[in-house]
Amino acid sequence: MDVADENLKYAGELLQDKAIPMFHDHNEALSSVQADAVMIITPPQTHMTIAFDVMKAGLHIFLEKPLTYSFEDAVEFVRKYERYDKKVMINQNYRWTPEIQAMKQAIANGSIGDIGYIDYNFRRLHNSNVDTWRVHSGEFLFTDVSIHHFDLIRYLLECEPEYVTAQGIRPSWSWCEGITVGGAIFEFPKGVLMNYFGSLSDFGSSTTWNGEIRITGSEGAVELCNDIPYLCGKGGERQELPLPQMLYSSQGYSLHQFIYSIRHDMRPDTDLMDNIKSHLMVHTVIQSIHRNERVAYDDYLQALNP
C-alpha cells in the first residue's frame, strides 16, 4: 500500500507478481486482504491514524520508529494497547548488531565495573530530499535519529533516566526547518550521567549512524568507534571485543523477533510498553528545550499509568 503511483509501480517491478494486490488506501487494504500483521513504514505523522485503524481490524503491528510526534497520541496508543490482544512491536534495529551485542555482553559480565558516565557523540552531514516530510519536521534530529541512540543507552544500561537538560538549534545552512544540532545531559540512577551531542549539519569528520559511544566504569570502559567495539582497561590498554555470531541482525533480527513473538505468543523486546520509554527520552529532551529548564523524566512516565 502506498499513496504514490510511482512507488506502487516500483514495488510491482520488485515483486514481479501481478497477483499481489496493491492499494492507495490502507483501509481498503485492511478490508480486502486476509492478513495476520501489518508493517507501518510511513512518515511519523501518519503512524497513529494507520495504527488505530489496524487495531480495529485486529492485526499484529510492526511499526517503524518514532511512534509519533505527539505525546498525547502516544498516551492514547498505550491506552488502546493495554486492552489489545495482539502484538505491537517498534523497530529499534540498532540494538540487534554484533557490535552492540558485544558491548552489552561486556557490561553484563562486569568488565567495566560500576558505570559512572557515558559520552555519546553523533555527527553527520545529512541532506534530505527537498520537499519531503523530513524537511518540515520540528525536531528532526531528536525525533527521528537520536531516538535510536537513546534506545541503545536504555538497552545497555537497563534503566531509565531521571532528569534531562537539553538545548537544540537550527544552523543557518540546515536543510531542515527544525532542530538538526543539539545536546542533552541525562541523569540516570546512582549518579550516572550521559553527555549526548548530535548533529545532522556537520562539515567535519563523520561518525557512523551508531555514533561514537564511551561508557566508563570503575574498572574500565567500553567504547564504539567506527562501529568497532573496544574494551579499555584502567592501565590504558585497549582491545577489540569479539563479535558474537548472529543468525539475523539489524532489521532482519527485528522482523525475526516479531514473527517469533506471534508464533510463540511472547512479548517482543521492543514492544510498545518498552519503546514508549525511549520515546519519552525524546519527549523530555524537547520539553527541556522549549521550557529551557531541567525536566523530570518520571513526570511523563507517570502520565502513562492508568
C-alpha positions in Angstrom: 0.0 0.0 0.0 1.3 3.4 -0.9 -0.3 6.8 -1.8 2.2 7.4 -4.6 1.7 5.7 -8.0 5.4 5.6 -8.8 6.1 3.7 -5.5 3.4 1.1 -6.3 4.9 0.7 -9.8 8.3 0.2 -8.3 7.0 -2.3 -5.8 5.4 -4.3 -8.6 8.6 -4.4 -10.5 10.4 -5.7 -7.5 7.8 -8.3 -6.6 7.3 -9.5 -10.2 3.9 -11.0 -9.4 0.8 -9.3 -10.7 -1.4 -11.4 -8.5 -0.3 -9.4 -5.4 -2.9 -6.7 -4.9 -1.8 -3.1 -4.4 -3.7 -0.3 -2.8 -3.6 3.5 -2.4 -5.6 3.4 0.9 -4.8 1.4 4.0 -8.4 0.9 4.9 -9.2 -0.6 1.5 -6.2 -3.0 2.0 -7.4 -4.0 5.5 -10.9 -4.7 4.3 -9.8 -6.6 1.1 -6.9 -8.8 2.3 -6.8 -11.6 4.8 -3.7 -10.9 6.9 -2.1 -11.6 10.3 0.0 -8.5 10.6 0.7 -5.0 9.2 4.0 -3.3 8.8 3.7 0.5 9.1 6.7 2.2 7.4 5.3 5.7 6.7 6.0 9.2 7.8 5.6 9.5 11.6 2.7 12.0 11.3 0.6 9.1 9.8 1.6 6.4 12.3 -1.3 6.7 14.8 -4.1 7.1 12.2 -2.9 3.9 10.5 -2.2 2.0 13.7 -5.6 2.8 15.2 -7.3 1.5 12.1 -5.2 -1.7 12.2 -6.2 -2.2 15.8 -9.8 -2.0 14.7 -9.0 -4.8 12.2 -7.4 -6.8 14.9 -4.0 -7.4 13.4 -0.5 -7.5 14.8 1.5 -4.3 14.2 5.2 -3.8 13.3 5.8 -0.1 13.4 8.8 2.0 12.3 10.1 4.4 14.9 9.3 7.0 16.1 5.9 6.2 17.4 4.6 9.6 16.7 5.5 13.3 17.1 2.7 13.8 19.6 2.9 12.9 23.3 -0.9 12.9 23.5 -1.2 10.4 20.7 1.5 8.2 22.3 -0.5 8.1 25.5 -3.7 7.2 23.6 -1.8 4.4 21.8 -0.6 3.0 25.1 -4.2 3.1 26.5 -5.5 1.2 23.5 -2.7 -1.3 23.6 -3.5 -2.2 27.3 -6.8 -3.6 26.0 -5.3 -5.1 22.8 -4.6 -8.9 22.5 -2.2 -8.6 19.5 1.5 -7.8 19.3 2.7 -4.2 18.7 6.4 -4.0 18.1 8.5 -1.0 17.3 11.5 -1.4 15.1 14.6 -0.5 17.1 17.1 -2.3 14.8 20.2 -0.6 16.1 20.1 -2.9 19.2 20.5 -6.0 17.1 24.0 -5.8 15.6 27.2 -7.7 16.6 29.0 -4.6 17.9 26.2 -3.5 20.2 25.7 -7.1 21.4 29.5 -7.3 22.2 29.2 -4.1 24.3 26.1 -5.4 26.0 27.9 -8.6 27.0 31.0 -6.8 28.3 28.8 -4.6 30.5 26.7 -7.5 31.7 29.7 -9.6 32.7 31.2 -6.8 34.9 34.2 -6.0 32.7 34.0 -2.2 33.4 32.7 -2.4 37.0 30.2 0.2 38.2 29.2 2.6 35.5 29.9 6.2 36.2 29.2 8.2 33.0 28.5 7.9 29.2 29.9 10.1 26.5 27.8 9.9 23.2 28.7 11.8 20.0 26.9 11.6 16.7 28.0 13.8 13.7 26.9 13.6 10.1 26.1 15.9 7.2 22.7 14.6 6.2 20.9 16.3 3.3 17.3 15.1 2.9 15.4 15.3 -0.4 13.9 18.6 -0.9 10.1 18.9 -0.1 9.9 15.7 1.8 8.2 15.5 5.2 11.6 15.4 6.9 12.3 19.0 5.7 9.3 20.2 7.7 10.0 18.2 10.9 10.3 20.4 14.0 12.9 18.4 16.0 14.1 16.0 13.3 17.5 15.2 15.0 15.9 14.0 18.2 12.6 12.5 17.0 14.0 10.6 14.0 17.7 9.9 14.7 18.5 10.3 18.4 15.6 8.0 19.3 17.9 5.2 18.1 20.8 6.4 20.3 18.6 6.9 23.4 17.1 3.5 22.9 20.6 2.0 22.8 21.5 3.5 26.1 18.4 2.3 27.8 19.1 -1.2 26.4 22.8 -1.1 27.5 22.2 0.4 31.0 18.9 -1.5 31.6 17.4 1.6 33.4 15.6 4.8 32.8 16.8 8.3 33.2 15.6 10.6 36.0 16.2 14.1 34.6 17.3 15.7 31.4 18.6 19.2 30.4 18.8 19.9 26.7 19.4 22.5 24.0 19.0 22.5 20.3 19.5 24.7 17.3 18.8 25.0 13.6 22.0 26.2 11.9 21.5 28.8 9.1 22.8 26.3 6.5 20.5 23.5 7.6 18.2 21.7 5.0 15.6 21.2 7.7 13.1 23.8 9.2 13.6 22.3 12.7 16.4 21.3 15.0 19.4 19.4 13.5 22.0 20.1 16.1 21.6 19.6 19.8 22.8 18.2 23.1 21.4 16.8 26.3 22.7 15.8 29.7 20.8 12.8 31.1 20.9 12.0 34.8 20.4 8.2 35.5 20.1 6.5 38.9 23.1 6.2 41.1 24.5 9.5 39.8 25.3 8.2 36.3 25.5 11.0 33.7 25.3 10.8 30.0 26.5 13.7 27.8 24.9 13.5 24.4 25.7 15.5 21.3 24.2 15.1 17.9 24.4 16.9 14.6 23.0 16.3 11.1 24.6 19.6 9.8 28.3 18.7 10.4 31.1 19.5 8.0 33.9 17.7 9.9 34.7 14.0 10.2 31.5 11.9 10.4 30.6 9.2 12.7 28.6 6.1 11.7 24.9 6.2 12.3 25.5 4.5 15.6 27.7 7.3 16.7 30.7 7.2 19.0 29.9 5.7 22.4 32.1 5.5 25.5 30.7 4.0 28.7 33.1 4.4 31.6 33.1 2.4 34.8 35.2 1.8 37.9 37.2 -0.9 36.2 37.5 0.4 32.7 35.4 1.4 29.7 33.6 0.0 26.6 33.6 2.2 23.6 32.3 2.1 20.0 34.4 3.8 17.3 33.6 3.4 13.6 31.3 0.5 14.6 34.2 -1.4 16.2 33.6 -2.2 19.9 36.6 -1.9 22.3 37.3 -2.8 26.0 39.6 -0.3 27.6 41.5 -1.1 30.8 42.4 1.1 33.7 46.0 1.0 32.6 45.3 2.4 29.2 45.2 -0.9 27.3 42.6 -1.2 24.6 41.4 -4.3 22.8 38.7 -5.1 20.3 35.8 -7.0 21.7 34.9 -10.3 20.0 31.8 -10.1 17.9 29.1 -12.6 18.6 27.7 -14.7 15.7 24.2 -13.7 14.9 21.9 -15.6 12.5 20.0 -12.4 12.0 21.0 -8.8 12.6 19.5 -5.2 12.4 16.2 -5.1 10.6 16.4 -8.9 9.9 16.5 -9.6 13.6 13.7 -7.2 14.3 11.5 -9.0 11.8 12.5 -12.4 13.1 11.6 -11.5 16.6 8.3 -10.0 15.6 7.3 -13.2 13.8 8.7 -15.4 16.6 6.7 -13.4 19.2 3.5 -14.0 17.2 4.1 -17.7 16.7 5.0 -18.3 20.3 2.8 -15.7 22.0 5.7 -13.9 23.6 6.2 -10.2 24.2 8.9 -8.8 21.9 11.8 -6.9 23.5 10.8 -3.6 21.8 7.1 -3.9 22.2 5.1 -0.7 22.7 5.4 -0.7 26.5 9.2 -0.8 26.3 9.6 1.6 23.4 7.4 4.2 24.9 10.2 4.7 27.5 12.7 5.5 24.7 10.0 7.8 23.1 9.8 9.6 26.5 13.5 10.3 26.4 13.0 12.2 23.2 9.9 14.0 24.5 11.6 15.2 27.7 14.5 16.5 25.6 12.1 18.5 23.5 10.3 19.7 26.6 13.6 20.8 28.2 14.5 22.8 25.0 11.1 24.5 24.8 10.9 25.3 28.5 14.7 26.0 28.9 14.8 24.0 32.1 15.7 20.7 33.7 12.9 18.2 33.2 11.9 15.2 35.3 11.5 12.1 33.2 9.3 10.4 35.7 6.7 13.1 35.5 5.9 11.9 32.0 6.3 8.3 32.7 3.7 8.6 35.5 1.3 10.1 33.0 1.2 6.7 31.2 -0.1 4.9 34.3 -3.8 4.0 34.1 
